Amino acid sequence: MATPTTKATFKSYCLRALGDGVVDINVSDDQLDDRVDEALQYFATYHYDGIERMYLKHLITTAEVSRARDNSSTTGTDTVDTDITATWKEGTNFIPIPSAVISVLNVFPLSDTGSGSSNMFDLRYQLRLNDLFDLSSTSIMNYQMTMDNLDLIQHILVGETPIRFNQHQNRLYLDMDWENDVNAD
């Protein structure tokens, strides 16, 4: 049989695969539509070919920074054997994510320490300024090893921003110092 190209031919293919014509299959057309939709949703969620890896950009605004600095209070009471009450503060340090996003793997660093940095007092800028003015007399290997060491020091001392993604609430939590680590636009 040829590959089904429409929903109707796919439904008839599924019924034939279940034995329609030999076995009496009693399902309504709406039930078939529901099962096909569920199968496609399951495929898109769990199969590696059903999802598309992409990069999303988000501009952090001053309103988001001020919201992330605030805390919301929640009260919990132990009602089993005592009436002890505790108040908890929960940070609102999240960014809303579109509902089509299934997972978040990484967040690029928020600071500009890459090749686009134009800060005159940046160590990487000074190394490029002083060491790479003449590539005919210096080795690129020494420069690469120095950049790798600087990257290792950055990773050990600063680390990566811890992230948590909640697909059910469509929230990406960035666990960082929102007051000092973010320059909002």
Secondary structure, 3 states (H helix, E strand, C coil): CCCCCCHHHHHHHHHHHCCECCECCCCCHHHHHHHHHHHHHHHHHHCCCCCCCCCCCCCCCHHHHHHHHCEEEEEEEECCCCCEEEEEEEECCEEECCCCCCCCCCCCCCCCCCCCCCCCCCHHHHHHHHHCCCCCCCCHHHHHHHHHHHHHHHHHHCCCCCEEEECCCCEEEECCCCCCCCCCC
